[in-house]
């Protein structure tokens, strides 16, 4: 694998981190970088990379605008959008992005994207943009439906707090009580974990352990752990960690196509 890669991001730390991770992937060579779309376009024409890691939101020429200009090039590079904004995913694949990764980056995710691009360039896989856009649109329609769903009654002391399913990160059964975590703290549920699972399974929740129920939309990182198990890191300020038992790994792998 010999891949020429260009990075475009208006945040220098993000460019530095991505360049560092790409440096750990054999055969991947960063041939240039740019802090905005205009300089990025100039650099791409000069360096002729095969892959461009591209942020979406940038001052001036946005990543989506640049991607439309690049689509007119005869030997256009593969575009991998690297951004903190998941809501742009559908737009990215509509402009034929090859892949879409979210900040903060991990070596495993970046390597997976680069390897997939290498297989495409060798003719081993098809371009995923059309299929990916269809899948993402279905996901966003489901999220819109979930937003209208009935709220879950949770308790803080004697106070009853109706909480929307998409605000719940995870739930844990502990000492005969079900504790529910949201971005603004912990609550108590009067239902059992099994009953809560039945209510929330249609909203992107999966059982990761006999004592844990997790909202997959709030998973920030998936870490391989001991003896075939995994550990999840949630996207709250505390970076809550949730175990995935070997018995429940298959559901996690099925959801994320691992």
N, C-alpha and C positions, 0 to 999 in steps of 0.2 A: 504494500500500500504506500503510494507516494501522493499525498494530497496537499495542494496549495490552498491555504486558508486566509481569508481576510476578515477582520473584525471591525464593526461599525457600532459605536455606542458613545453617547455624549458624556457618560460617566467614566472617568479614568479608572477608578477602583474596579468597576465591572470589566473593563477591557483588560486590566492587569490580572484579575482573577481568571478570566476565560483563557488568556494567553498562558497562564501558569498551568492550568488544567490540560490544555492542548499539548503543552510541552511534555506531558507524561504519556502521550499516546504515540506509539511508534509509527513512524511514517507520516505524521501530521506536521506540516511546517507552516507557521504563521508568517506570511510574506508581507503583511502590512496591516495597519489599523488607521482608523479615522474617527474624529469626535463628532462628525455630522454627516448628513446625507450627501451634500455637495462634494466635500473632500473624499467621501467614500466612493462616489461615482468616478471621480478622477483616478483614485487609487486602483479601482477595479479595472478600469480601462488600461492602466499601465502595467499592473501586475498579473492580470488575467488569472485570478484564482479559480479553482474548481468549486469551492465552497465559501459562502459568505455568512458569517454569524452577524445578525442584524437586529438592533433594538427597534421597537415600534415607535415609541414616543420620543421624538427629538426635536429641538428647535429648528425652524426652517423647514427643510425637506424631511418629512417623516419617513419612517421605515416603509410604510405602505406605499407612499408616493414614489420612493426610490425603487421599490420592487416593480412598480408599473413601468418605470423607465428601463429597468434592466430587462424586462420581458421582451423589449424590442431588439435586444442585442442578438446577433446570430449565434454566438456561443455563450449564452447566459449561464452564470454559475448557479449552483444549487443554493437556495436560500433557507437558512435555519434561523427562525426568529427566536431571539433570546431576550426575554423581557420579564418584568414583574407583573404584567397585566394580563391575566387569563382571559378577560373579556374580549381581547382582540383576536382570539384564536380562529374564530370563524372567518373574519376578514383576511387573516393571514393565509389561510388555506384557499380562500377564494382567489387570491393572487398567485396561486400555485406555489406556496411555500412547501419546501420538502419536509420540514419538521418544525416543531415549536417546543421550546424548553423554557421553564420558568426559573426566575431567580428566587432564592440563592442557588447557584449551580452546584452540582456534585460531579465528581470525576466519572462515576458510573453512568450518569445520565448523558453527559457530554460524549463519553466514549461510545455509548450505544448509538447516539445520533450520527457520529462520524463513521462508525462501522457500517451503519445502514446506508449512508451516502456512498461509501466505498463500494458496497455491493450493488447499488444502483448504477454507478458509473461503469462497473464491470458487466452490467446487463443481467444481474442475477435476480433483481427485484423490480417491481413496477413503481412508478412515481405514486406516492400515497395521497396527493393533495385532494383529488376528487372524493375518494372514499372517506378521507379524514374530515372533510368539510361536511359531508352528509352525517357522519357519526356525531360531530360536535354540534350540529344544528339540532339533532335529536336530543342531545344532552341538555342544551339550553332550553328547549321546549319543556323538558321534564322539570328543569329548575324553575321555570316560570309557573308550572302547575303546582310545584311544591310550595312556592311562595304564597299561594292562595290557600294552602292547606290549613286545617284546623290546628291551633296552637296547643302545646302540651302543658298541662297544669303542673308546675313545679313549686316547691315550698322552700322558703327561707324563714326559719322559725315558724311562726303561725301565719305568716304572710303568704298568700297564693299569688304566684307570678306566672301568667300565661306566656310561654316562650315558643317562638316559631322553630320548627324542626331544623331549619338551616343555620340557626344560631348555636345549636348543640354540637359540641365537639365530640364528646364521648360520655359514656356512662359506665359506672363500676358498681358491682355488688360486693359489699364489704360489711362484715359483722351484722348480717341480716338487714342491711339498709342499702338502697340504691342511691348512689351519689352521682349527680349529673354536673358536668363541667361545661361552662360557656365562656366566651371571651371576658365576661365581667365577673367571673367567680363560680363558686360551687352552689348547687341546689340539692334538694332532696326530692326524690320521687316516691309516691305512695304505692305505685305499681311495682311488680317484680321486674327483673331484667328481661325475662321471657315475654311478659306482657308489653314492655316498652319496645322490645325488638319487633313484635307484631305490628305495633303502631308506626314504627319508624323505618321498617325495611324498604318501603316504597320510596323513601326519601334519601337513599344512598347510604344507609347504615348496614354494617355487616358485623357479625360476631367474630371477634378475633381470639377470644379466650372464653372459657366458661364464666368468667367474672367480668368480661369487658365487651362493650358494644361501641362501635366507632363510626363516626361520620366520615366517609372516604373523601369528601370534598374539603376536609380540614387537615388531611395528612400532608405534612411538609416533606417528610423523608421516610424511606423504608430501609432499614438496616438489617442485613443478614446477621443472625445471632447464632446461638449454640444448637447443635444437633438438629439442623433443619428448621429451627424456629426463626422468627423475625422480631424486630423491635420497631415500633412506629414512633415518630416524633411529630407532634401536632403543631399547628401554626399559631398557637396562642403565645402570649408574652413569656409564659413560664416554660415553653417548649415541653409540654407534658409528654411523657413517655408511656407507651402502651405496649404490652407484650402481645405477640401473636404465637399461639401454641402450634405445635406440629399438626394437631388435629384440625386446626382452622386455617392452615396456610393455603389450602387449595382454593378457598373462597377469595382470599386476597389475591392470589396469582391469577385467578379467573377474571377478576374485576380489572386488574391492571395489565392483563395479557403478558404476564411475566413468564 
